[in-house]
């Protein structure tokens, strides 16, 4: 006669084995599932390698060649496109086909032109798109111009005030004093002092370089004669560390 207790023991063992196998399968399936990374929104990413965009036009009186970056970032791309469109439209409006002066000026194959290109300057906490342009609408020579769009590493547009911890009049006084000293030594009597005074409009074009120094770009005719081009002043971090926000420079 079979012992009923043996049957119970065997059943219990089988149940334990089944539970163990089931548990192992569950754990294995969980481990086998590879989590899918969730990409941050595109507007929070600054592409390391932006895509080049180009605009080329040829008219009877002028030629246009523009190269600019596309970052796939709504805020940055909108700012860039606005700048490019404004420069383009302003240039085109200056050429009126009916203007006899322009017709006389641009004869024999001569034409006005607008060219814009760019470079990207990396900083410890972001980058700056630096535009270099030149246009000729008549006169003795072409007119160069510059424009900068600084952003942090999240793609947020920056103003000069954002990288300083003091008020605008305070940091402009420091920058003006430092830059004026350098430019005065460099150009002497040819230095245009008003171009580097504390007027905020004088400090629109800047970027922070890889070494954490502030680079100020001045336009043609702003602080010196045309022949001097577009002067650059590098303000070392040591000169402004007491009033600068460290996270943008280091």
Secondary structure by P-SEA (a helix, b strand, c coil): cccaaaaaaaaaaaaaaaaaaaaaaaaaaaaabbbbbbbcccccccccbbbbbbbbbbcccbbbbbbbbbcccaaaaaaaaaaaaaaaaaaaaacccccaaaaaacccccccbbbbbbbbbbccccccccccccccccccbbbbbbbbbbbccccccccccccccccaaaaaaaaaaaaaaaaaaaccccccccccccccccccccccccccbbbbbbcccccccccccbbbbbbccccccccccccccc
